[in-house]
Each structure stands twice: as structure tokens, then as C-alpha cells.
Amino acid sequence: MRIIPRVLFGICLVLLAVSACSSSSALPDEKSELPTVVVTYSVLGNIVEQLVGDAATVTTLIPDGQDPHEFEPSAKDIESLNNANIVVSNGLDFEEGLEETLNNVKTAGVNVFMAGDHITVRELSEDEHDHGAFDPHLWLSPAAMLEMLPELSKAIGAAIGADLSVQLETLSAELTALDTQIQEKIGGVKCELVSGHDEMGYFADRYGCEVIGAVIPSLSTTSESSAGELADLKAEIETHGVPAIFTGLGTSPAVAEQLASELGVKAVTLSTHFLDSAATYQEFMMRMTNQIAEALG
């Protein structure tokens, strides 16, 4: 009669072990079954990551260091886009090499959120209409990102079946604080900007800066500057006494450095299109702001 309890005890131990193994083996499956959000570039991708938290897997399509203006998707990239619960892109002709693919993905039934459709877009003057009617560099203003955030939260929440209201409130407060920090930092300098290409419009409009010109006088890095345009820029820099030229993505370092050397001003490299070493969008924006303030101060 004493054998039965021992047998039952042994059976229970086996069942518990099997149950434990089953539970642990289910964890990777649960993770792989998370909904997916594909974002075109890292700056916008980090905003999405902060908004989504652990409710979805967020993938950035364009690697840091590659020009979003020129990036073209691989077959694997196209597969990722087609398998996403929602795709988040900048729009406004920013991801030029992705436009056809994004249209195809949208036609196939994938949710595609265009950030540029949900902000007050900066319209261009007549002489700026070389690359579309609107400026795509919206992420360089936290106020623009803040304006877009509620609709982004709504779209992603619906696509992945999650309530993102808590994250929305937290991120909105952080972007509001970031906007104030930038205003205070830039308010202490004479903010006249010469950039690599025409990328600083949203930043300038928001923080009271004047854009003097650009090494590449175009919204796209795929354009080039003529000798006459560089001569005009040199004259403007001399007239305004601008102490620094800010260069980066798509700008020839040799051209910018030669121009800076001829004028006796600084050539400062800014990361304006991807996070690089910055951990968050907030850190990315403050790093850029501090560089600008230091160079102009």
C-alpha cells in the first residue's frame, strides 16, 4: 500500500517537469508572435520605439549611415514591409527610392502611416521648389513630431491591437520639455545657419534662426551645387559674418572644408538624418543643438 503514494509522487514530478519545459519553450514563440512595426529611418524609428514599448517589435529599414534620399530596398526589405502590421515612413518625397515600394505595399493592404500627412508642413518659396512642394525634414522640430504623435499613436495602436495612451502621454511630455530646452539653448546665440543642404528649415522656423544658405542649395542630397551657387554662398557668409558651416549627409567634406578655409570659419559636421551614437531622439536633438550653439556662440 505504501508503493502507490511513491508512484503518484513520481508521476507528479514528471508532469511538473514536462509542464516547466513546455512553458519555457513557449517564450520564444510568444516573442516571435509580437506584431511588427517597420519604420523607414532611425530617428523616426526611435520615436516609434518609445511609443510602442514592448507591445510590438520595431524594425528600422534604412541603416544608419545610408542616405534615406537614395536608399533602395532589397528583396528582404520588401518582404519585411509586406509582412508588417504597419509601416511608418516620413513621406513628403523624403524616401525617394522607397516610394514605389511603399505604394505597392499599401495597395497590397498593409497599413502605411506617412508622418508628413499629420503635421503643419513647411511650404517652400518659389525659388526652393526644386524638389517637391514641401520640406520633408520634419523631424528636426520636436514641435512637428509632437503634432504628429497622437495620430501616430492611434494608427499604431489600431494596427497592433494595443492601448498606447500611457506611452503617448509620457512621450508628449518629454518632447514638450525638449522643445523648451532647445529654445533656451538657441535663444542665447545669434542663430544664422549655413548647412550642407536645405535641411534646417523646420529647426530655423521653430527656434528663430535665419537660414543663410546651403552648400547644396536643394532639399535633396542627390543634387549638386554649381560654381556660381558656391560663389553666391561665399558672398552671403561674408556679408552676414557667419562663423560656421554645418555639413553632413551628402555634402562633400572637401568642398565644405575648402569653403570654410577660404572664409576663415569653422566646418562642423552635424548628424541630422540618423541617430548615430545617440540613444534616443531626445539625445539626438540636444546633441545637434549643443553643436550649433557652441559653433555660433
Secondary structure, DSSP 8 states (H G I E B T S, - for coil): --HHHHHHHHHHHHHHHHHHHHHHHHHHHHHHTS-EEEESSHHHHHHHHHHHTTSSEEEESS-TTS-TTT----HHHHHHHHH-SEEEE--TT-SGGGHHHHHHHHHTT-EEEEGGGGS---B--GGGTTS-SB---GGG-HHHHHHHHHHHHHHHHHHHT---HHHHHHHHHHHHHHHHHHHHHHTTS--EEEEEES--HHHHHHHT-EEEEEEE-SSSTT----HHHHHHHHHHHHHHT--EEEE-TT--HHHHHHHHHHHT-EEEE---SS-TT-SSHHHHHHHHHHHHHHHH-
